[in-house]
């Protein structure tokens, strides 16, 4: 019984801190927060944003983002702080840098290779038909 009461109190405290932070925000700040929530990966769920997640860590990250917005930090400052704390993987869309060029350009490279192979196959098939006729 005591454990259930403790869990209930902790849940209430965590949600009340989010509500108090969001009540201090203007609608423009709230829109910024929602955009940042949608750009930040939940480290527990991994395939969801913190906007979609209900995990405790996602709740903490939402609160952190709201507090930083209230403090007057820009979106880039907040993202930089998240990347410093959790690594670039926390962002749903990684930035374009030398370390991840292969991530950004490999789809185009494979598409180009596929087109070249397809044309070579079609060209070889048509030349073989012409040789038999």
N, C-alpha and C positions, 0 to 999 in steps of 0.2 A: 504494500500500500504506500509506503514511504517513497519507494522508487517511482511509482506512477505519479505521485504528487510532485516529486523533483523533476521528472521529465516534463510534466505539464507546466511547471513554473519556468523551466529553461526555454521551452518552446514559446511561451508567452513573452518572455524577455527578449528573445531573438526577433520575434515578429513585431514587438512594440518598438524596438530600435529602428527597424526598417520603416515602420509607419511614421515615427517621429522625424526621420531623415527625409522621407518623401513629403511630409507635410510642410517642410521648410522650403521646398523647391517650387520655383515658378513653373508654368506649363512648358516654357521653352527649355528649361533645365531638365524637366521630366522627359521631354522628347529626346534630348541629348542622351540621357541616362538609358532610355529604352534602346536607342540606336547602339550604344556601347554594349548593352546587355546582349544584343543580337550579334555582335561582332566578337564576343568573348566566349571561348569554349569552356564548358564545364569539365573540370579535371576528374571528376568522379564518373560522370556519364560518358564522357569522351566524344560521343557522336552528337551531343546536343549543345546548344548554347545555354548560357546561364539564364537567359530569358525563358527558355522552355523547361529548365530543370528545377526540381524542388529539393535538391540535396542541400545539406547544411553548408557545404563549401560554396555552393552557388549563392546561397542567401548571404553569406559573409562577403562574397565578391560584389554582389549587388549593393550592399551597404557601403563597402569601400568606395565603389564608383560614385554613389550618391554623395558621400561625404567629400570626395575630391571635387566634384562638380560644385557643391556648395562653397567649398574653399576657394573656388575661382580658377581651378586648373583647366587647361585646354584638353581636348580629346587626345591629342598627340602626347601630352604630358602623362595622362592617365594610362594610355597604351604603353608608353615607355616604361612606366613604373611596373605595370603588370608583366611586361616582358622581362624586366630586370628580376622580378621576384620569381616568376614561374617559367621563363623561357619563351621563345617565340611560338612554341606549339599552342600556347593559350589563345592566340589569335586564330579566328576561323579562316582568315585569308592571310597567308604569310606574305611578308614584304618581298619585293624583288631585290635580291642581293646576289653576290658572287657565289655564296655557299649553296644557293638553291636555284641556280639557273636551270639545272637539269629538270627540276620539278616543273618549272614554268614552260620550258621549251620542248620537253620530250613529247607531248602530244602532237605538236606540229612536225617534229622530226619523224615520228612513226607514221603520221599521215602522209608525209612526203615519200617515205620509203614505200608505203603501201601503194601509192599512186604509180611510182616508178615500176614496182614489181607487176602491177596490173597491166600497165602499158607494154612492158616487155613480154608478158604472157600473151596478150592479145596480138602483138606484132609477130611473135614467133608462130602463133597458131595460124595467122593469116598467111605468112610466108610458106608454111608447110602445106597449106591448101593449094597455094599457087604452084608449088613444086610438083604436086601430085596431078595437077590438071594439065 
